[in-house]
Amino acid sequence: MKTAIYIMTGIILFSLVSCSDFLEPKSQSEYIPKDVNALQEMLIGSAYPKHGGNTLLAFLSFFDDDVQFHKTNYEFNTNVLGDIEAKKAVYTWQPDMFFIMEKNNYNIQNIWEGYYNYILGANAALDYINEVNGTAAEKNYVIAQALGLRAFYYFMLVNHFGAPYNYNKQALGVPLKLNSNLLPEDQLLMERNSVEEVYNQIITDLNESERLFLTLSKDKQYEPNYLVSLPMIQLLKSRIFLYMENWKEAVIYAQKVINDWSFSLINLNGLPSPSIAEPYYNFTSLKSSEVIWLYGKISDLTVFNDETVSYEEDSYFGKITHYRKAFIASDDLIESFQDGDLRKEKYIAKEYDKDNNVFFEDS
């Protein structure tokens, strides 16, 4: 049996006010942290994904081959046609997808803006770390988290908006902004760095984060909470090296996570199938033996799949209107599972018509 550990998403418990408006040092209304504990709170409030209104993952599945538009002749509900147009723009990788979403009043977070806002928070913590009071260990802990978050966000950005590393690493990636200084007006449109430059910065950040975590006590290297940890950094390094086709380093860091920590795969035998109320609970809880890092909430993954197509069906009681999801798991994904593979039943929630209490087994 192959061993694999996954970074999962879940619910973040922190609900602190964002401190992004403290970033202009000459402002009289700014908030400037005086000690490292205040800086840690600022990091949580402005650099960690928030529990509410965070949809940074919503686009992920729509950029890959695991979903498809529903293959039916049913008509979309007229009140969701604008949303469908917006989602089609993302699904088909339109360069003006954010403008199309705005035109249709589709209120889902602009992930480009969202990730850079969180990067700004991480950069601010790094810029201020030498200005606050605290022990070396306390400061190292903040720096390690901030670098890990920044690396993760740039990894997500470059894979959303840049070419694959193994396809063309010299292609344009995303702009690298490594401090919290406000840009002058003539530089507001930052130049894009190459995919290779972005990956190199990610590795640099992760290496330093890992080094700093290793200076800390074991209880600070990993706690079962929602903060960045050493095994999260090591797992992310393994994933980065995998994308870079550096197989040796990918194996080394995967083995560190497997051998040095107590995470383990869930035995899918006897595990309940995904329910309507909690379709992913077994894999998005700190109680799960597979989970290393959690953030956000379940709807961050599902918010993009809430529109429906509708059709009428004759029944003993007259016509019944059924509603089907606009997007479903792709045929290629479903057919990739061999007979008896429990992941098909446990990882993919059944499509459900809540108005008529009907399960659709073909999705």
C-alpha positions as CSV (number, residue, x, y, z in Angstrom):
1,M,0.0,0.0,0.0
2,K,1.4,3.4,-0.9
3,T,1.8,5.9,1.8
4,A,0.7,9.5,1.2
5,I,0.0,12.4,3.4
6,Y,-2.0,15.4,2.2
7,I,-2.3,19.1,3.2
8,M,-6.1,19.4,3.8
9,T,-8.4,22.4,4.2
10,G,-10.6,22.9,7.2
11,I,-11.9,25.5,9.5
12,I,-9.7,28.1,11.0
13,L,-10.7,29.1,14.5
14,F,-9.1,32.5,14.6
15,S,-11.2,35.6,14.1
16,L,-8.9,38.5,14.5
17,V,-9.2,41.9,12.8
18,S,-7.0,42.3,9.8
19,C,-4.1,44.7,10.4
20,S,-3.3,45.4,6.8
21,D,-3.8,49.2,7.3
22,F,-0.9,49.4,9.7
23,L,1.5,49.1,6.8
24,E,2.3,52.8,6.2
25,P,4.8,53.8,8.9
26,K,4.1,57.5,8.8
27,S,0.4,57.1,9.3
28,Q,-0.9,58.6,12.6
29,S,-3.6,56.0,12.8
30,E,-1.4,53.0,12.2
31,Y,-1.1,50.0,14.5
32,I,2.5,49.2,15.1
33,P,3.2,46.0,17.1
34,K,5.5,46.5,20.0
35,D,6.3,42.9,21.0
36,V,6.5,39.6,19.3
37,N,3.2,38.4,20.6
38,A,1.4,41.3,19.0
39,L,3.2,40.6,15.8
40,Q,2.0,36.9,16.0
41,E,-1.6,38.1,16.4
42,M,-1.1,40.5,13.4
43,L,0.2,37.6,11.4
44,I,-2.8,35.5,12.2
45,G,-5.2,38.4,11.4
46,S,-3.6,39.5,8.1
47,A,-1.6,36.6,6.7
48,Y,-3.5,33.5,7.6
49,P,-6.6,32.6,5.5
50,K,-9.8,33.7,7.4
51,H,-12.7,31.5,8.5
52,G,-15.3,33.6,6.7
53,G,-15.3,34.9,3.1
54,N,-12.3,33.0,2.0
55,T,-12.7,31.3,-1.4
56,L,-9.0,31.1,-2.4
57,L,-9.4,27.4,-3.2
58,A,-12.7,27.7,-5.1
59,F,-11.0,27.9,-8.5
60,L,-8.7,25.0,-8.0
61,S,-10.8,22.1,-9.4
62,F,-12.1,24.3,-12.3
63,F,-8.6,24.7,-13.6
64,D,-8.0,20.9,-13.9
65,D,-9.6,18.0,-15.7
66,D,-11.5,16.5,-12.7
67,V,-14.8,18.4,-13.3
68,Q,-17.0,18.9,-16.3
69,F,-20.2,20.7,-17.2
70,H,-23.2,18.5,-16.8
71,K,-23.8,16.5,-20.0
72,T,-27.6,17.1,-20.2
73,N,-30.0,19.0,-22.4
74,Y,-31.7,20.5,-19.3
75,E,-32.1,24.2,-19.1
76,F,-30.3,26.3,-16.5
77,N,-32.5,28.2,-14.1
78,T,-32.8,31.7,-15.5
79,N,-31.8,33.3,-12.2
80,V,-28.3,31.7,-12.4
81,L,-27.4,32.3,-16.0
82,G,-25.1,35.2,-15.1
83,D,-23.3,33.0,-12.5
84,I,-23.0,30.2,-15.2
85,E,-21.4,32.7,-17.6
86,A,-18.9,33.7,-14.9
87,K,-18.0,30.1,-14.1
88,K,-17.6,29.2,-17.7
89,A,-15.1,32.0,-18.0
90,V,-13.0,30.4,-15.3
91,Y,-13.6,26.8,-16.5
92,T,-12.4,27.8,-20.0
93,W,-9.4,29.8,-18.7
94,Q,-10.5,33.1,-20.1
95,P,-7.9,35.9,-19.6
96,D,-10.6,38.4,-18.7
97,M,-12.4,36.0,-16.3
98,F,-12.4,38.5,-13.4
99,F,-14.0,41.1,-15.5
100,I,-16.6,38.7,-16.6
101,M,-17.4,37.8,-13.0
102,E,-17.6,41.4,-12.1
103,K,-19.9,42.1,-15.0
104,N,-22.3,39.4,-13.9
105,N,-22.1,40.6,-10.2
106,Y,-20.6,37.2,-9.3
107,N,-19.3,37.8,-5.8
108,I,-16.5,35.4,-5.4
109,Q,-13.1,36.5,-4.3
110,N,-10.5,37.6,-6.8
111,I,-7.9,35.1,-6.0
112,W,-5.1,37.2,-7.5
113,E,-5.9,40.0,-5.1
114,G,-6.7,37.7,-2.3
115,Y,-3.3,35.8,-2.3
116,Y,-1.4,39.1,-2.7
117,N,-3.2,40.6,0.3
118,Y,-2.1,37.6,2.4
119,I,1.4,37.9,1.1
120,L,1.4,41.5,2.2
121,G,0.5,40.4,5.7
122,A,3.4,37.9,5.7
123,N,5.8,40.5,4.3
124,A,4.7,43.0,7.0
125,A,5.5,40.5,9.8
126,L,8.9,39.9,8.3
127,D,9.6,43.6,7.9
128,Y,8.7,44.4,11.5
129,I,10.3,41.4,13.2
130,N,13.5,43.3,14.2
131,E,11.5,46.2,15.6
132,V,9.6,44.3,18.3
133,N,10.6,42.9,21.7
134,G,10.8,39.2,22.2
135,T,13.2,36.3,22.5
136,A,15.1,34.8,19.6
137,A,12.9,31.7,19.7
138,E,9.7,33.7,19.7
139,K,10.9,35.7,16.7
140,N,12.1,32.6,14.8
141,Y,8.6,31.1,15.3
142,V,7.0,34.1,13.7
143,I,9.5,34.3,10.8
144,A,9.1,30.6,10.1
145,Q,5.4,30.9,9.8
146,A,5.5,34.0,7.7
147,L,8.0,32.5,5.2
148,G,6.0,29.3,5.0
149,L,2.8,31.2,4.3
150,R,4.4,33.3,1.7
151,A,5.9,30.3,0.0
152,F,2.5,28.5,0.0
153,Y,0.7,31.5,-1.5
154,Y,3.3,32.0,-4.3
155,F,3.1,28.2,-5.0
156,M,-0.7,28.6,-5.4
157,L,-0.4,31.8,-7.5
158,V,2.3,30.5,-9.9
159,N,0.3,27.3,-10.5
160,H,-2.9,29.3,-11.2
161,F,-1.4,31.9,-13.4
162,G,1.9,30.5,-14.7
163,A,3.0,27.7,-17.0
164,P,4.0,24.4,-15.4
165,Y,7.6,24.3,-14.3
166,N,8.3,21.1,-16.2
167,Y,6.8,22.6,-19.4
168,N,8.5,26.0,-19.6
169,K,10.2,27.3,-16.5
170,Q,11.3,30.4,-18.4
171,A,7.7,31.4,-19.1
172,L,6.1,34.4,-17.2
173,G,5.0,33.4,-13.8
174,V,3.7,36.0,-11.2
175,P,5.3,39.2,-9.7
176,L,7.5,38.6,-6.7
177,K,6.8,41.2,-3.9
178,L,9.0,40.5,-1.0
179,N,8.4,43.5,1.3
180,S,5.4,45.5,2.5
181,N,6.5,48.9,1.2
182,L,3.9,50.6,-0.8
183,L,4.7,50.9,-4.5
184,P,5.1,54.3,-6.2
185,E,2.3,55.1,-8.6
186,D,4.5,54.5,-11.7
187,Q,5.2,50.9,-10.5
188,L,1.7,49.7,-9.5
189,L,1.7,47.2,-12.4
190,M,4.5,45.0,-11.2
191,E,6.5,43.0,-13.8
192,R,6.0,39.2,-13.8
193,N,8.9,37.1,-12.7
194,S,9.6,33.9,-14.6
195,V,8.2,30.6,-13.3
196,E,11.7,29.5,-12.4
197,E,12.4,32.7,-10.4
198,V,9.1,32.2,-8.4
199,Y,10.0,28.6,-7.7
200,N,13.5,29.5,-6.6
201,Q,12.0,32.1,-4.1
202,I,9.6,29.5,-2.8
203,I,12.4,27.1,-2.1
204,T,14.5,29.8,-0.5
205,D,11.6,30.7,1.8
206,L,10.9,27.1,2.7
207,N,14.5,26.3,3.4
208,E,14.8,29.2,5.8
209,S,11.4,28.4,7.4
210,E,12.5,24.8,8.0
211,R,15.9,25.9,9.4
212,L,14.2,28.2,11.9
213,F,11.6,25.6,12.9
214,L,14.5,23.2,13.7
215,T,15.9,25.7,16.2
216,L,12.6,25.5,18.2
217,S,11.4,23.1,20.8
218,K,9.5,20.0,19.6
219,D,6.2,21.4,20.9
220,K,6.7,24.5,18.7
221,Q,7.6,22.6,15.6
222,Y,4.2,21.0,15.5
223,E,1.0,21.6,17.4
224,P,-2.4,20.2,16.4
225,N,-3.8,23.6,15.5
226,Y,-4.3,25.9,12.5
227,L,-0.8,27.4,12.4
228,V,2.0,26.6,10.0
229,S,4.3,23.9,11.3
230,L,7.5,22.0,10.4
231,P,5.8,18.9,8.9
232,M,3.6,21.3,6.8
233,I,6.8,23.0,5.5
234,Q,8.5,19.6,4.8
235,L,5.4,18.3,3.0
236,L,5.2,21.5,0.9
237,K,8.9,21.1,0.0
238,S,8.2,17.6,-1.2
239,R,5.4,18.8,-3.4
240,I,7.4,21.6,-4.8
241,F,10.3,19.3,-5.7
242,L,7.8,16.9,-7.3
243,Y,6.6,19.7,-9.5
244,M,10.2,20.5,-10.3
245,E,10.9,16.9,-11.1
246,N,13.6,16.8,-8.5
247,W,12.6,13.2,-7.5
248,K,15.4,12.7,-5.0
249,E,14.5,15.7,-2.8
250,A,10.8,15.0,-3.2
251,V,11.3,11.5,-1.7
252,I,13.6,12.8,1.1
253,Y,11.0,15.3,2.3
254,A,8.1,12.9,1.9
255,Q,9.9,10.4,4.0
256,K,10.6,13.1,6.7
257,V,6.9,13.7,7.0
258,I,6.1,9.9,7.1
259,N,8.9,8.8,9.4
260,D,9.4,11.8,11.8
261,W,5.8,12.4,12.6
262,S,2.8,10.5,13.7
263,F,0.5,11.1,10.8
264,S,-1.1,8.0,9.1
265,L,-3.5,7.1,6.4
266,I,-7.2,6.6,7.3
267,N,-8.4,3.1,6.7
268,L,-11.3,3.6,4.3
269,N,-12.8,0.2,5.2
270,G,-15.8,0.9,7.5
271,L,-15.6,4.7,7.0
272,P,-19.0,6.2,6.2
273,S,-19.6,7.5,2.7
274,P,-19.7,11.3,2.4
275,S,-23.0,12.7,3.7
276,I,-24.8,15.7,2.4
277,A,-24.2,17.7,5.6
278,E,-20.5,16.8,6.0
279,P,-19.3,15.5,2.6
280,Y,-15.6,15.8,3.5
281,Y,-15.6,15.8,7.3
282,N,-13.4,12.7,7.7
283,F,-10.6,14.4,5.8
284,T,-11.0,18.0,7.1
285,S,-10.7,17.7,10.8
286,L,-7.8,17.9,13.2
287,K,-9.0,14.6,14.5
288,S,-8.0,13.0,11.2
289,S,-4.7,11.1,11.3
290,E,-4.0,12.4,7.7
291,V,-4.4,16.1,8.4
292,I,-1.3,18.3,8.8
293,W,-2.6,21.8,8.2
294,L,-6.1,23.1,8.1
295,Y,-7.5,26.5,7.0
296,G,-10.6,28.0,5.6
297,K,-13.9,26.1,5.6
298,I,-15.7,23.4,3.6
299,S,-17.6,25.9,1.5
300,D,-14.3,27.3,0.2
301,L,-14.1,24.1,-1.9
302,T,-17.8,23.8,-2.8
303,V,-18.9,27.4,-3.3
304,F,-18.1,27.2,-7.0
305,N,-20.5,24.3,-7.6
306,D,-23.8,25.6,-6.3
307,E,-25.6,26.4,-9.5
308,T,-28.0,23.9,-11.1
309,V,-29.7,22.9,-14.3
310,S,-33.4,21.9,-14.0
311,Y,-35.8,19.5,-15.7
312,E,-39.3,18.2,-15.2
313,E,-40.3,14.6,-14.7
314,D,-43.8,13.1,-14.8
315,S,-44.8,11.3,-11.6
316,Y,-47.8,9.8,-9.9
317,F,-48.3,13.2,-8.2
318,G,-47.8,15.2,-11.4
319,K,-44.8,17.0,-12.7
320,I,-41.7,17.2,-10.5
321,T,-38.9,19.6,-11.2
322,H,-35.5,18.1,-10.6
323,Y,-32.3,20.1,-10.1
324,R,-28.9,18.9,-11.2
325,K,-25.5,20.4,-10.5
326,A,-24.0,22.5,-13.2
327,F,-20.6,20.9,-12.6
328,I,-19.9,17.3,-11.7
329,A,-17.0,15.0,-11.4
330,S,-15.6,14.3,-14.9
331,D,-16.1,11.0,-16.7
332,D,-12.3,10.6,-17.0
333,L,-11.9,10.9,-13.2
334,I,-14.7,8.4,-12.4
335,E,-13.4,5.9,-14.9
336,S,-9.9,6.1,-13.5
337,F,-10.9,4.2,-10.4
338,Q,-10.8,0.4,-10.6
339,D,-13.6,-1.7,-9.4
340,G,-13.6,-1.9,-5.6
341,D,-11.4,1.2,-5.1
342,L,-12.9,2.8,-2.0
343,R,-11.7,6.3,-2.9
344,K,-14.5,6.6,-5.4
345,E,-17.1,6.1,-2.7
346,K,-15.4,7.9,0.1
347,Y,-13.8,10.9,-1.7
348,I,-16.6,11.9,-4.1
349,A,-19.9,13.1,-2.7
350,K,-23.0,11.9,-4.5
351,E,-25.1,14.5,-6.3
352,Y,-28.3,15.2,-4.4
353,D,-31.6,16.9,-5.3
354,K,-32.5,18.4,-2.0
355,D,-35.9,19.5,-3.1
356,N,-37.0,16.0,-4.0
357,N,-34.8,13.8,-1.8
358,V,-33.2,12.1,-4.7
359,F,-29.7,10.8,-5.1
360,F,-28.2,10.7,-8.6
361,E,-25.8,7.8,-8.8
362,D,-24.2,8.8,-12.1
363,S,-22.3,11.8,-10.7
